[in-house]
Amino acid sequence: MFTPKIPPPDTAPTPATSLVQPLTGLVHPPACTCHHTPTAPAPVPAAPPARPAVRFTPGSLLVATAGGTAVVLVVGTVLVSMLLATAITAASVAVCAVVLRSLLNRPNNR
């Protein structure tokens, strides 16, 4: 059941032959019925010139470095401020929970 079914050598195609037979004797009708002479094919446009490699000058390297540093500092500041806001919110919720618990546990002591 799991063994491959290999055709016998006399029916197996050889690499030099193909299972698809070529179509011979097939004639296509012309695309149009007008009688004109074919024109020359359109010229192929020339390939655009290769783009030169990007070259950095010392000034542009300095600007790119300063811009990258500024982006990192701004993103870092935003992320740290979001983390700080989350920590402050969590601490205030914890303080509120402790105060509410103490108020609800001893109503007669007040």
C-alpha positions, 0 to 999 in steps of 0.5 A: 500500500505504501510502496511507490508504483513505478511504471515499468521501464518500457512505458516510462518516458525518457528525459529526451522525450516528452509526454506532450506531442507537438501540434503540427498542421495547425494554421491560425486565421489572420487577426484582421481581414484588411490587407496591409503590410506589417510595420516595423516593431516599436523601438525598445526604450533604453534602460535608465542610467544606473543610479549612483551609490549614496555618498555621505559627506561629513556634514550629512553624517553629522546631521544623520547622527544628530537626528537619530540621537534626537529620535532615540531621546524623544522616544525614550522620554515618552516611554519612561513618562508612560511607565512613570504615569503607570507606576503613579496610578498603581500606587495611588490605587493601592493607597485608595484600596488601603484607606477604603479597607480601613474605613470599611473594617472598623466603622465603630472606631470613628 
